[in-house]
């Protein structure tokens, strides 16, 4: 602890990102849910064609071109779209704008940034316990007395999903509070809640270009909601940093959203590899729920997850291990290329535990 930190900083428990390879390390990286394929060639062309002379000037503070592209793609008005520097920044802005006047609810096993934001912005929260199979206890989210609800759908790291009917029930139970649905992985077989925006003005849907559009390094995320909610997000953003997206990110994001054919081809490849890998893992004795994301949530009845994690790292394969129970029996494995997943299966097939 530094003597210069204030009490809030000293009390924080920061998010721990997945391990990144050091310079020169040759690893199969299956630990941070990145896309195994490059972004659309249209993205590279758009960034290369950007007028470099204009980099001396501030970008459009509203990232209007990107907002319009996302709105067109999803049948929304531009006034229903907010854009930020990755969905993490969008989530952080939403936590500041809408939560804190009461208890915020989210699942106890979910994206571990949610409690971090609560600590940073001093938001009281209830981490709702999951059922034994990591499915959501829907009744717990229908109870009154919250300041809002946050749900990752599909959920990370469990891959579990809610139906739109279940999300409707939660929205109806909280008409005066914001229900935020974090859809970072929805493109891999989930069902987006964006169509529900026509029915509910308390719904905020957050998405990202990091996963299915292979732009984790560009940092572009979105929120879709009623114009009232978007104005709230803009109000917070413009009190902190008006220029969230740089000019190159704006150019690349617009091109990524417009190249739907490339996006669909990448998603199909990842889904096919996911299903093939899931079958091979089950043949090796692993248990895992059906996934609608670009990762798998696996456990083995005889093997220690932490020992498997260390063994795979020795084999130059990075996966994600969470040390806190009940996740400490599981590994989260990003879906890579077919070749990378074959290497994973070979390594696991060689594994023996004393």
N, C-alpha and C positions, 0 to 999 in steps of 0.2 A: 504494500500500500504506500502510495506517495503522500508526503505531508501536504502537497499542494492540491490534492483531490478534495472536492466537497463531499458531504455525507452521502448524497445521492449517487455520485460516481463510485464511491467506496462500496456501496451496497449492491451495485449491479452484478448480475450474473450473465455475462455476455454470451451471445450465440457463438457456438464453435463450428466453423465451416469445415467441410471435408478436406482431407489432406490433398495438397497439390504437389506434383513431382518437382524435385529440385532440378536445377540446370543439368542437363546431360543424362538424367535418369530415363531409362526406357521402361515404362510401366504400362500395363493394360489398366486403364483408368475407368473403373466401374463403380465409383463412389460418390459422385456428385450430380447424377441425373442429367448430365449434358448430352447433347445429341452426338452420335458417333459419326455423323456425316457433315460435310461442309454446308454453309448456307447457300441459298440460291445464287447462281451466277449473276442474276439481275441485281442482287444486293452489291456484289463486288463492283459491277459496272457503275451502279449509281454512286457509290462512294468515290470511285476513281474519277467520275465525271463531275463531282462537286467542284464548284468554283473556289479554289484554294485562296484566292485573294480575299474572299468574303470571310475567311476565318479570323480576320482582324476585327470583325464586327460581331456583336452579340447575335445569337440565333433568335428565331421567332419564339417569344416567351410562351405562346400557346401551342407550339408545335402543330399548327393548324393543318398542315398537309397530312400528318400522321393521324390526327383526330378524324379528319374526313375519310381517310382510307379505311380506318377501323370501323367507322360508322357505316360506310357503304357496304363493307363486307358482312356486317351483322344486322342490316336493316334498321339502323338507328339514326337519329338526328345528331349532328355534331355536338349539340348542346348536352347530349347524354354521355359524352365520352371525356375522360380525363386521361392524361398521359404523364408518365413519370420515368425516372431513371431506374428502370427495373421494377418488377412488381414489389420488391421489398420496400422501395421508397414509397410506392403507391399505398401499400399496407400501412406503413408508418404514418403517412399523411392521414389516412382514414382513422387510425387509432386516435390521433390527436384531434381530428375534427368531430368525431361522433361518440366517443366513449369516455367514460370517466365520471359521469354523474350517477353512479350506481355500480352494481356488480356486472362485469362482462363475463359471458359464458363461452367456453370453447371446450372441445374434447381434451381429456387428460393426455391422450396419446395422439399427437398431431404435430404440425410444424412447430419446432421448438423456438422459433422467433416470436411467437405470440406472447408467451410470458415475459420475454425480454423486453418487448415494447411496453408491456404493462409496468414493468419495473422502471423503465426509462421515463415514462409519462405519468407515473404514479396513478395507475388505473387499478382499482380493486377487481379481482377476477375470481371465477370459480372454474377450476379444471374438472370437468364432469367425467367421472369414471366410465370406462368402456365396459362392454360385456366381455365375457371370457374369450369370445372369438374375435375381439377387437371391433365388433360392430357397434354402431352408435346407439345409446339408450335414448331413443327419440322422445319418450315421455319426459325425461329430465330437461329437454330443451323446450318443452311446451309450457313449463311452469312460469307463472308471472314473477316479476320481481327482479328482472335484469335490466341493464342499461343497453343491452345489445347482445348479439350472437355472432360468433365467427366460426365458420366451418370450411375446412379444406375438402373439396369434392372434385375428383377422388382424393381420399385422405393420404397424407404422407406421414409415416412410412408404411402404413398398413395396406394400402391399395384399395381399401373399402370405399364403396360409393353409395350415395343416397339417390333415390329416385326424385323426379320433379314433384311428384305427389307428396313425398315426405318434406321436401323443402317448402312446398305450399303450406303444409300444416304449421311449420315453424314461422313462416311469414304471417299467417293469420293469427297466431298466438301472440305476436309482438307487433301490432300495427303501429305503435308509437315509437318503436326502436328500430335501429338499423340492423338488418341481417346481412352480414358480409359473407359471400361465398367465394372462396379462393380457388380458382380453376386453373392453377398452374399446369395440371396434367390432363385437362379435360379432352384434349385433342386425340388422345390415344384410346378412345373407346368410351369415354364418359359422355354424359348428357348435360349440355350447358344450360344454365338457368337464365341465360339472356332472354329467351322468349317470355319469361315471367315478368319482365320489366313492363310489359303492357298492362299487367294486372296489379302490380305492387310498387308503390312509390318508396317503400322502405328497403328495397333490395339493392345491394351494391355487389356487382360481379367483378372480380379482379382476374386478369389474365396476363400472360407474358409471352414475349418472343424468344425467351431463352431456351425452351425445350424443343417444341415441334418445329420451330423455324431456325434452329441452330444458331441463335444469336446471343448466347449467354455472355459473350465478351463485349457486346454492344450496349447492353443494359437498357432495355425498353420494356415498360409494362403499362397496363391500362386498367382503368376502372370504367364500368358502364353502369349507369343508374339514372334516376330522374334528374332533370335539370336542377332541382333544389339541392340534391346531394352533390352534384358536380360543382355547383357554386360554392358549397361548403369546402370541398377539397381545394378548389382554386384559392379560396380565402386563406387557407392555411399555407398552401404553397407560396403564395405571393407575400406572405409574412415571413418567409424563410429563405426561399431561393426561386426567383421568378424564372430563371433560365435553366430548367432541369435537363432538357435534351440539347446536346450540341448539334451543330449543322450536319456533321457526318452521320450521326445517329438518326437524325430526321430523314436524311436521304436514304439510308439503308433500310430503315423501318418501313418507309412507304413502299419501297420496292419489294420487300419481303411480303407485305400484306397483299400486294397486287399479284404476286406469282403463286396463285392457288394451285396450279398443276404441279409445281415442284414440291410445295408443301404436302399435298396429298400423296405424292409418290414416296416421300420420306416417311410419312406416318405409316403407310402400308408396309414398308420394309421393316420398320421397327416392330410393328404389331406381329408380323410373321415371325421374326426372330424371337420375340418374346414368347409366343406360343410354342415354338419349337424347343426353346430352352426350358420352358416350364415342364414340358413332357420329359426331357432328359433328366432334369433335377428330380422329378418324382420317381423316375426309374432308379435313381441312386438312393432313394429312401428319404428324400427331403419332403417336407410338407410346406405348402404355400397356397394362399387363397388365389382365386382367379384375379388377374390384374387388369385394370383399365388405365394403366399408366405406363411410363417408360422404364419401370423398375419392377423388381420382384422382391417379395418379403418372405424370407425362407427360414426354416428351422429344421433341425434333424433330431430325432428322438435319442440318438446315442452320442452325438458329438457336441462338444462345447463350442458355442458361437465365438467366444473370444479366442480359443485355440485355432479354430478354422480361419478367423480373420488374420491371425499372426502367420499361420501356415501359407495362406494365399499371398500375403505380402512377401514372404520369402520366395515365392514363385513369381514375383513381380506383377502381382494382380492386386489392385486396390479395390476393396469393397467397403461399405459403411457398417460400422459396429457401434451400437449405442450401449453404454455401460450401465445405465440406470434400469432397474427392473420396472415393468415386466419385459422391456425390449431387449434385455441382455441375453435372451435365448435366441435372438434372431439376427440375421444379416439382411441388409438392404442392398440389392445388386442392380445396378443400372444395366439396361439392355444396350449392349454395344453392337458391333458388327457381327456377322455370322462367324468370322474367324476368331474374334475376341471371345465370343461365347463358347466356341469349340475349345479354345485354350482353357477357359474356366472349367468346363466339364471334364477335360482330361486331368486337370489338376485335382479336382474333387474326386475323380475316380481313383486317383493314386493315394488319396488320404487314408491314413490309418491312425486311430487314436488308442493309446495304451489304456 
